[in-house]
């Protein structure tokens, strides 16, 4: 219970039982039933605070031209060679004023190396295009012939122009199943650790962050 409370408090009470279960297993090698975690949280008054409303919520209403992909990675995060399984996602950070900043990253699941990132004040499509550009620069065109670029089913990643650019670079797209954070767990874990180390709310500007 004390460890669950510690994890809950470290993340400003904004994480739920599934995230806590993942941290227990990955960081502490503790296997605990999800229902038991929920029972303990309820018994000791630990509730998950609601996240701030996404100001770009309407952007997430994908049109019919958006297409999802199968989960080709299927949680096989550790591959025989680097560059075969790349993970990408976007997370929120809040400046001192409460203004949001958005961080887009690409991580090699095998080496755990962060290959590219882009920080923006906007959630427009440019955030993922700039991330792809930086990834291309970092890899210098050396893309593994079996490389997968795995993401969730967010509107950025299902956008036809994004899919076109990914294919043009030489990647095969893979996507998590809807609402399943475990399918991109190493990326989620990285963001969690990063937010433990970085106090975005102490920064006044994107440049400072």
N, C-alpha and C positions, 0 to 999 in steps of 0.2 A: 504494500500500500504506500509506504514511504517513497519507494522508487517511482511508482506511478505518479505520485504527487510531484516529485522532483521534475520528472519529464514534462508533466502538465504545466508546471510553473515556469520552466525554462522557455516554453513556447508561448508564454503570455496567455495561457488558458485557452488557446485558439485551436488546439488539436484534440481529436477524438480518440476513441478506443482503438481503431484500426491503426492509426499512426503510432500510438503508444505501444501496441503489440509489435509493430515492425521494429521500433527502437529497442525494445526489450530483447528481441531475438538477435538483431544485428550487432548491437553494441554491448549487450550484457550476456548474450547466449542463454537467455531465460525464455523457456517456452511456456506460454500461459494461454489458457482458453480465452477467446474473445469475450464470451459471456461472463466469465469471471471478472475480467477487467471492467466491464460495464457495471457489474454488481458492486465492485469495490468503489468505483467512481461515484455511483449513486449513494452508497452507504456513507461515504465521507464528504458528500457535498461538492464533488468536482464536476462542474458542468462546462461544456465547450461554449465559449463566447462566439456569437455569430460574427462572421467576417463582414467587412465593409462591403457595401453594394458596389459592384463593378460599374464604373461610369460608362463603360462601353458595352453594357449588357446587350444592347440591341444588335451590336456587331456579331454576336454569337449566334444569331438566328440565321443559320446557313441557308442559302438558296438551294434550289434543286440541282444547280450545276455543281455543287460541292459533292465530293465523293470520298468515302472512307476506304481504308485498306484493311486487309487481314493482318492479324498479329503474327507476322512471319518470324519475329524474334522469339516469341513464346518464352520469355524470361531466361533465355540462354545468354545471360549477360557476359559470362567469361567464355571467350572464343579462342581457338587455337592461335590466332595471330591478331596483333593490334590492327585497328582500322576496320574490323569486320562488323562491329556492333557499336554504332554511335547513337547516343540518346540526346534528345533535345526537348526543351520545355521553356515556359515563361513563368516568372514569379513576380510578386508584388513587393515593393519596399516603400515605406512612407517617410518622407522628409520631415523636418522639424515642424513645418507649417501644416503637416497632414496631407500635403500634396503627394499623390502617388508617383512612383517611378517604376518602370517595368524592365526586368532583366531577362534577356533571352540567352540561353547557353547551349553549347554542344559538348558532350562528354564522351570520351572513349570508355565504354563499359568494361573493357578488359584491362586497360592500363590505369583506369580511373583518372586519366589526365583530362583537364578542361582544355579543349582545343580552340574554342572560339566563344566570345560573348559580345553582347551589344546592350548598352543601357540607354533607355529612351524615356521621354516624358509622354509618349504616345503609344497607344496599342494598335495603331494603323499597320497595315501589311508591311510597311518598310522595315519594321523591327525584325521580321524573320528574313527578309531579303538581305538586309545588312549583315545578319548573322551568317547566312549562307556565303556571302561575299568574303567575310573574315575567315570562315572555315576553308574556303577555296584557297585563300592566301596562305593560311597556316599549313595546309597539306601540299601546297605547291604542285597541284595536279596529280599527286601520288595517291589515287583513290583505289582501294582494294577492289578487285573485280567482283567480290561477293559482298561488298559493303551494304549494310542496312542502315537507314536513318530512321530511327524509331521515335515516335511522339505519341501524344494523346490524340483524341479526335476533335481538338479545338478548331475553330473556324479558320485560323491561320493555316493549319496544316492540311485541311481538306480543300483549301482554295485551289482551283485549277491552275492558276499561274504559279503558285508555290510548287505544286506537283510537277509542273512542266520544268521548272528550274532544277528541282531535285533530280529528275530523270536526266536532264541535260548534263548535269555534273557527273553522272555515272552512279548515282545511288539508287537503291531499291527502297521504296517507302514501306514502313511497317507501322502499325498503330495499336495502341492499347485497346482492350475491350472497353466499351463505354462504362464509365464510372468505376473503373478498376485501377486504383493507384499502384497496386502491386506490380502491374505489368511494366511500370517505369520506375520501380522502387529506388534504384541507385541515384537517379536524378532527383527524386523527392528527398532522399537522404542527404544528398549534397546541399540542397537548398536549406534543409533543416539545420545542418551543421554551420553553414555559412551565416545564417541569421543569428545563431548563438554567438558567433564571433564578431559580427558587424552590427553596430548600432546605427542604423540608417537615420533614426529620428534625431540624432545629434548633428546631422548634416543639413545645412540651409539650402544647398543647391545641388543639382545633378552633377555638376563638375566636381564638387567636394566629395560627393558619394562615390 
